[in-house]
């Protein structure tokens, strides 16, 4: 579904991403983790085609992103809590607009399905100005999944959300992946997200992958009781370690 090989990105004198290899298979739910400055956002931006890598390549659904950008982009949905939502439109109007951009001929059934999945069907007629930050986040995820993407990329989907809304996000994502076979790649600083949603975690530090595997295996490799312990350890050291998993030498 996603194959990123040898990704490198330099900003002035700093190397933000240093040879990242990342594969996400069909239906797989993966968390990309690490302290601030570890290279997560830059890696996501290269995967999405927003930033061009200085070295390496990205393939999505078999399409080389550098040469077949449009075809690759059609396979991807992206949402983040910080993305703006049009305030002068009603929710259904906003979603219909994006459905048209996706080329969806009959959007209403898909809009209804998405709103029901995240339990916000009552917001279909609401104006953007009437929505809370949590409701905006949920609608952003619905927008990103209208075209049934084969890969869904989320950047901090539950950041600053109330616990009940965050749980609604997690439940909706699990339902989406189970029913549609959607692959998920997400960043999060909330380990509750990771434990409840993701089956695999990839930790970055100084732009390099330092651990890749099931949450329990990664925590054990670092001698920590849980993922939060690993996160805190990497945040304190913020340097590559030898406790790697899988195929990252």
NORQUIPE-V658760 format. One record per pair of residues at least 12 apart in sequence whose ideal C-beta (glycine too) atoms are under 8 Angstrom apart, sorted by sequence separation. I is the first residue (numbers start at 1). J is the second residue. D is the distance in whole Angstrom. If there is no record, write none. Layout:
i:I j:J d:D
i:I j:J d:D
This chain:
i:7 j:19 d:7
i:8 j:20 d:8
i:32 j:44 d:7
i:46 j:58 d:6
i:60 j:72 d:4
i:63 j:75 d:7
i:95 j:107 d:7
i:96 j:108 d:8
i:99 j:111 d:7
i:112 j:124 d:8
i:123 j:135 d:6
i:157 j:169 d:5
i:158 j:170 d:7
i:186 j:198 d:7
i:200 j:212 d:7
i:201 j:213 d:7
i:215 j:227 d:5
i:218 j:230 d:6
i:6 j:19 d:6
i:7 j:20 d:4
i:47 j:60 d:8
i:59 j:72 d:8
i:60 j:73 d:8
i:111 j:124 d:7
i:141 j:154 d:7
i:184 j:197 d:7
i:200 j:213 d:7
i:201 j:214 d:8
i:6 j:20 d:8
i:7 j:21 d:8
i:52 j:66 d:8
i:58 j:72 d:8
i:61 j:75 d:4
i:184 j:198 d:7
i:200 j:214 d:6
i:201 j:215 d:5
i:6 j:21 d:7
i:7 j:22 d:8
i:60 j:75 d:5
i:96 j:111 d:7
i:120 j:135 d:6
i:199 j:214 d:7
i:200 j:215 d:8
i:203 j:218 d:7
i:4 j:20 d:6
i:5 j:21 d:5
i:49 j:65 d:5
i:60 j:76 d:6
i:95 j:111 d:5
i:123 j:139 d:7
i:141 j:157 d:7
i:157 j:173 d:8
i:4 j:21 d:7
i:198 j:215 d:7
i:201 j:218 d:6
i:4 j:22 d:4
i:47 j:65 d:8
i:120 j:138 d:5
i:3 j:22 d:8
i:4 j:23 d:7
i:20 j:39 d:7
i:92 j:111 d:6
i:95 j:114 d:8
i:120 j:139 d:7
i:154 j:173 d:8
i:211 j:230 d:7
i:222 j:241 d:8
i:2 j:22 d:7
i:3 j:23 d:5
i:49 j:69 d:6
i:118 j:138 d:5
i:137 j:157 d:7
i:195 j:215 d:6
i:2 j:23 d:7
i:18 j:39 d:8
i:22 j:43 d:7
i:137 j:158 d:8
i:152 j:173 d:8
i:194 j:215 d:7
i:222 j:243 d:5
i:2 j:24 d:4
i:17 j:39 d:5
i:120 j:142 d:8
i:170 j:192 d:8
i:174 j:196 d:8
i:221 j:243 d:5
i:1 j:24 d:5
i:16 j:39 d:5
i:20 j:43 d:6
i:49 j:72 d:7
i:118 j:141 d:7
i:170 j:193 d:6
i:174 j:197 d:6
i:221 j:244 d:8
i:1 j:25 d:6
i:49 j:73 d:7
i:91 j:115 d:8
i:118 j:142 d:6
i:137 j:161 d:6
i:152 j:176 d:7
i:166 j:190 d:7
i:173 j:197 d:6
i:210 j:234 d:7
i:221 j:245 d:6
i:1 j:26 d:5
i:17 j:42 d:5
i:22 j:47 d:8
i:117 j:142 d:8
i:16 j:42 d:4
i:17 j:43 d:6
i:166 j:192 d:7
i:170 j:196 d:5
i:201 j:227 d:7
i:1 j:28 d:7
i:115 j:142 d:6
i:133 j:160 d:6
i:134 j:161 d:5
i:138 j:165 d:7
i:166 j:193 d:7
i:170 j:197 d:5
i:203 j:230 d:7
i:218 j:245 d:6
i:48 j:76 d:7
i:114 j:142 d:4
i:133 j:161 d:7
i:134 j:162 d:6
i:137 j:165 d:7
i:141 j:169 d:7
i:203 j:231 d:8
i:217 j:245 d:6
i:17 j:46 d:7
i:157 j:186 d:6
i:159 j:188 d:8
i:205 j:234 d:5
i:9 j:39 d:8
i:48 j:78 d:6
i:135 j:165 d:8
i:138 j:168 d:7
i:152 j:182 d:5
i:154 j:184 d:7
i:158 j:188 d:7
i:159 j:189 d:7
i:210 j:240 d:5
i:211 j:241 d:8
i:111 j:142 d:7
i:114 j:145 d:6
i:134 j:165 d:4
i:138 j:169 d:7
i:141 j:172 d:7
i:145 j:176 d:6
i:150 j:181 d:8
i:151 j:182 d:7
i:152 j:183 d:7
i:154 j:185 d:7
i:155 j:186 d:7
i:156 j:187 d:6
i:157 j:188 d:7
i:159 j:190 d:8
i:203 j:234 d:6
i:210 j:241 d:5
i:91 j:123 d:5
i:92 j:124 d:5
i:114 j:146 d:6
i:137 j:169 d:7
i:141 j:173 d:8
i:148 j:180 d:6
i:150 j:182 d:7
i:151 j:183 d:5
i:152 j:184 d:5
i:153 j:185 d:5
i:154 j:186 d:4
i:155 j:187 d:5
i:156 j:188 d:6
i:158 j:190 d:6
i:195 j:227 d:7
i:205 j:237 d:8
i:206 j:238 d:7
i:208 j:240 d:5
i:211 j:243 d:6
i:212 j:244 d:7
i:213 j:245 d:4
i:9 j:42 d:5
i:91 j:124 d:5
i:92 j:125 d:7
i:149 j:182 d:7
i:150 j:183 d:6
i:151 j:184 d:8
i:152 j:185 d:7
i:153 j:186 d:7
i:154 j:187 d:7
i:156 j:189 d:7
i:194 j:227 d:6
i:205 j:238 d:6
i:206 j:239 d:6
i:210 j:243 d:7
i:211 j:244 d:6
i:212 j:245 d:5
i:213 j:246 d:6
i:90 j:124 d:7
i:91 j:125 d:7
i:94 j:128 d:7
i:138 j:172 d:8
i:148 j:182 d:8
i:151 j:185 d:7
i:205 j:239 d:6
i:206 j:240 d:6
i:210 j:244 d:6
i:211 j:245 d:5
i:212 j:246 d:4
i:90 j:125 d:6
i:91 j:126 d:5
i:111 j:146 d:7
i:158 j:193 d:6
i:191 j:226 d:7
i:205 j:240 d:6
i:209 j:244 d:7
i:212 j:247 d:8
i:7 j:43 d:6
i:17 j:53 d:8
i:20 j:56 d:7
i:90 j:126 d:6
i:110 j:146 d:5
i:157 j:193 d:7
i:191 j:227 d:5
i:205 j:241 d:7
i:212 j:248 d:6
i:9 j:46 d:6
i:19 j:56 d:8
i:90 j:127 d:6
i:91 j:128 d:8
i:145 j:182 d:7
i:191 j:228 d:5
i:89 j:127 d:7
i:90 j:128 d:8
i:110 j:148 d:8
i:210 j:248 d:8
i:4 j:43 d:8
i:7 j:46 d:6
i:88 j:127 d:7
i:89 j:128 d:6
i:107 j:146 d:7
i:209 j:248 d:5
i:87 j:127 d:7
i:88 j:128 d:7
i:91 j:131 d:8
i:191 j:231 d:7
i:208 j:248 d:8
i:87 j:128 d:4
i:88 j:129 d:8
i:4 j:46 d:7
i:9 j:51 d:7
i:86 j:128 d:5
i:87 j:129 d:5
i:104 j:146 d:6
i:189 j:231 d:8
i:4 j:47 d:6
i:85 j:128 d:5
i:104 j:147 d:6
i:9 j:53 d:6
i:10 j:54 d:5
i:95 j:139 d:7
i:102 j:146 d:6
i:103 j:147 d:8
i:2 j:47 d:7
i:8 j:53 d:6
i:9 j:54 d:6
i:94 j:139 d:7
i:98 j:143 d:5
i:102 j:147 d:4
i:7 j:53 d:5
i:8 j:54 d:5
i:85 j:131 d:7
i:8 j:55 d:4
i:95 j:142 d:6
i:99 j:146 d:5
i:7 j:55 d:7
i:8 j:56 d:6
i:91 j:139 d:6
i:95 j:143 d:6
i:98 j:146 d:6
i:99 j:147 d:8
i:6 j:55 d:6
i:7 j:56 d:4
i:94 j:143 d:7
i:119 j:168 d:6
i:6 j:56 d:4
i:118 j:168 d:6
i:5 j:56 d:6
i:6 j:57 d:7
i:7 j:58 d:7
i:85 j:136 d:5
i:95 j:146 d:7
i:118 j:169 d:7
i:4 j:56 d:7
i:5 j:57 d:6
i:81 j:133 d:7
i:4 j:57 d:7
i:119 j:172 d:8
i:4 j:58 d:5
i:85 j:139 d:6
i:118 j:172 d:4
i:3 j:58 d:7
i:4 j:59 d:8
i:81 j:136 d:8
i:85 j:140 d:7
i:117 j:172 d:5
i:2 j:58 d:8
i:3 j:59 d:4
i:81 j:137 d:5
i:2 j:59 d:7
i:3 j:60 d:8
i:83 j:140 d:6
i:2 j:60 d:6
i:79 j:137 d:8
i:117 j:175 d:6
i:1 j:60 d:7
i:81 j:140 d:7
i:117 j:176 d:6
i:1 j:61 d:6
i:80 j:140 d:7
i:79 j:140 d:4
i:79 j:141 d:5
i:79 j:143 d:7
i:79 j:144 d:4
i:78 j:144 d:6
i:77 j:144 d:4
i:77 j:145 d:5
i:77 j:146 d:8
i:77 j:147 d:7
i:77 j:149 d:4
i:74 j:147 d:7
i:76 j:149 d:5
i:79 j:152 d:8
i:82 j:155 d:8
i:1 j:75 d:8
i:75 j:149 d:6
i:76 j:150 d:8
i:77 j:151 d:7
i:78 j:152 d:8
i:79 j:153 d:8
i:80 j:154 d:7
i:81 j:155 d:8
i:82 j:156 d:8
i:75 j:150 d:5
i:76 j:151 d:5
i:77 j:152 d:5
i:78 j:153 d:5
i:79 j:154 d:6
i:80 j:155 d:4
i:81 j:156 d:6
i:75 j:151 d:6
i:76 j:152 d:8
i:77 j:153 d:7
i:78 j:154 d:7
i:79 j:155 d:8
i:80 j:156 d:6
i:81 j:157 d:6
i:76 j:153 d:6
i:78 j:155 d:8
i:80 j:157 d:7
i:81 j:158 d:8
i:82 j:159 d:8
i:79 j:157 d:7
i:81 j:159 d:5
i:81 j:160 d:7
i:81 j:161 d:7
i:61 j:150 d:6
i:61 j:151 d:7
i:60 j:151 d:6
i:48 j:153 d:6
i:47 j:153 d:7
i:44 j:153 d:6
i:44 j:155 d:6
i:41 j:155 d:7
i:26 j:150 d:7
i:24 j:151 d:7
i:47 j:185 d:7
i:44 j:185 d:8
i:44 j:187 d:7
i:29 j:173 d:8
i:41 j:187 d:7
i:40 j:187 d:5
i:29 j:177 d:6
i:1 j:150 d:6
i:2 j:151 d:6
i:1 j:151 d:5
i:27 j:177 d:7
i:30 j:183 d:8
i:32 j:185 d:6
i:27 j:181 d:5
i:29 j:183 d:8
i:30 j:184 d:7
i:32 j:186 d:7
i:33 j:187 d:7
i:26 j:181 d:6
i:27 j:182 d:7
i:28 j:183 d:5
i:29 j:184 d:4
i:30 j:185 d:5
i:31 j:186 d:6
i:32 j:187 d:5
i:33 j:188 d:7
i:27 j:183 d:6
i:28 j:184 d:7
i:30 j:186 d:8
i:31 j:187 d:7
i:26 j:183 d:6
i:29 j:186 d:8
i:31 j:188 d:6
i:25 j:183 d:7
i:24 j:183 d:5
i:24 j:184 d:8
i:24 j:185 d:5
i:33 j:194 d:7
i:43 j:204 d:7
i:31 j:193 d:7
i:31 j:194 d:4
i:40 j:204 d:6
i:38 j:203 d:8
i:39 j:204 d:5
i:42 j:207 d:8
i:31 j:197 d:8
i:38 j:204 d:4
i:31 j:198 d:4
i:38 j:205 d:5
i:39 j:206 d:7
i:29 j:197 d:6
i:30 j:198 d:6
i:33 j:201 d:6
i:38 j:206 d:7
i:39 j:207 d:4
i:29 j:198 d:5
i:30 j:199 d:8
i:31 j:200 d:7
i:33 j:202 d:7
i:34 j:203 d:5
i:38 j:207 d:7
i:39 j:208 d:8
i:29 j:199 d:5
i:30 j:200 d:5
i:31 j:201 d:5
i:32 j:202 d:5
i:33 j:203 d:5
i:34 j:204 d:4
i:35 j:205 d:7
i:28 j:199 d:7
i:29 j:200 d:7
i:30 j:201 d:7
i:31 j:202 d:7
i:33 j:204 d:7
i:34 j:205 d:6
i:28 j:200 d:6
i:30 j:202 d:6
i:32 j:204 d:7
i:22 j:202 d:6
i:2 j:183 d:7
i:1 j:183 d:4
i:2 j:185 d:7
i:20 j:204 d:7
i:20 j:207 d:7
i:22 j:209 d:7
i:18 j:206 d:7
i:19 j:207 d:8
i:20 j:208 d:7
i:21 j:209 d:7
i:18 j:207 d:4
i:19 j:208 d:7
i:20 j:209 d:6
i:17 j:207 d:4
i:18 j:208 d:5
i:16 j:207 d:6
i:15 j:207 d:6
i:33 j:227 d:7
i:35 j:231 d:7
i:38 j:234 d:7
i:34 j:231 d:8
i:9 j:207 d:8
i:33 j:231 d:6
i:35 j:234 d:6
i:36 j:235 d:8
i:34 j:234 d:6
i:35 j:235 d:4
i:38 j:238 d:7
i:37 j:238 d:7
i:35 j:238 d:6
i:21 j:247 d:7
i:21 j:248 d:6
